[in-house]
């Protein structure tokens, strides 16, 4: 059975689901809207960091919004590990993404959000 390669919109949607399961964070909702029509396979994107930066610029969010920072980390992580998009272990994906993004030196505002 061949699995379909997740698209940019699939990965962003999954990151937002992990960070905001109750769908209450407006900044995350706006991020998802920015990329909801991006149907390019995530593995074909040459510079996902740049594409994500453009989308984040359009969200008009505070740079130190921990939910958006963590969602961005998850997008970058899932771009490198697309098979994990179907994982139901949200906490595991979140932990691995944070570790990969900040290499064990998680910013305080993110650490506080994670512990909350």
C-alpha positions in Angstrom: 0.0 0.0 0.0 1.5 3.3 -1.1 0.9 6.3 1.1 0.3 9.7 -0.3 3.0 12.2 0.4 1.6 14.9 2.7 1.2 18.4 1.2 2.3 21.6 2.8 -1.3 22.2 3.9 -1.5 18.7 5.4 1.6 19.4 7.5 0.5 22.8 8.6 -3.0 21.5 9.5 -1.4 18.7 11.6 0.9 21.1 13.4 -2.0 23.4 14.3 -4.1 20.4 15.5 -1.2 19.4 17.8 -0.8 22.9 19.2 -4.4 23.9 19.3 -6.6 20.9 19.6 -9.6 23.0 20.7 -9.2 25.4 17.7 -9.2 28.5 19.9 -5.9 30.3 18.9 -6.6 32.9 16.3 -3.0 33.3 15.3 -2.7 29.5 14.6 -6.0 29.6 12.7 -4.6 32.4 10.5 -1.4 30.5 9.9 -3.4 27.5 8.8 -5.5 29.8 6.5 -2.3 31.2 4.9 -1.2 27.8 3.7 -4.5 25.9 3.4 -4.4 25.8 -0.4 -0.7 24.8 -0.7 -1.0 21.4 -2.2 2.7 21.0 -3.1 4.1 17.8 -1.6 6.1 18.7 1.5 9.1 16.7 0.3 9.2 18.7 -2.9 9.5 22.1 -1.2 13.1 23.3 -1.4 13.0 25.9 1.3 10.1 25.2 3.7 11.6 27.7 6.2 11.2 30.5 3.7 7.6 29.5 2.8 6.7 29.3 6.5 8.3 32.7 7.1 6.2 34.2 4.4 3.0 32.7 5.9 4.0 33.8 9.3 4.5 37.3 8.1 0.9 37.3 7.0 -0.4 36.1 10.3 0.4 39.4 12.1 1.3 37.6 15.3 3.6 38.6 18.2 7.1 37.2 17.4 7.2 35.5 20.8 3.8 33.7 20.5 4.8 30.3 21.8 1.9 28.4 20.1 3.0 29.8 16.7 6.7 29.1 17.5 5.9 25.5 18.4 3.6 25.0 15.4 6.4 26.3 13.2 8.8 23.9 14.8 6.4 21.0 14.2 6.0 22.0 10.5 9.8 22.0 10.1 10.1 18.7 11.9 7.3 17.0 9.9 8.8 18.3 6.7 11.9 16.2 7.5 9.8 13.3 8.9 6.6 13.2 6.7 5.8 9.6 7.8 5.1 11.0 11.3 2.2 13.1 10.1 -0.2 10.2 10.8 1.2 9.6 14.3 -1.5 9.9 17.0 1.2 10.5 19.6 0.8 14.3 19.5 3.0 14.8 22.6 5.8 12.7 21.1 5.8 14.7 17.8 5.7 17.9 19.8 8.6 16.9 22.0 10.8 15.8 19.1 10.0 18.9 17.1 10.9 21.2 20.0 14.1 19.3 20.6 15.0 19.5 16.9 14.2 23.2 16.7 16.0 24.5 19.8 18.6 21.7 20.3 17.7 21.5 24.0 17.9 25.2 24.6 14.2 26.0 24.5 13.3 29.7 24.9 11.7 30.4 28.2 8.4 31.6 26.7 8.1 28.3 24.8 9.0 26.3 27.9 6.4 28.1 29.9 3.7 27.4 27.3 4.7 23.8 27.1 4.4 23.3 30.8 1.0 25.1 30.9 
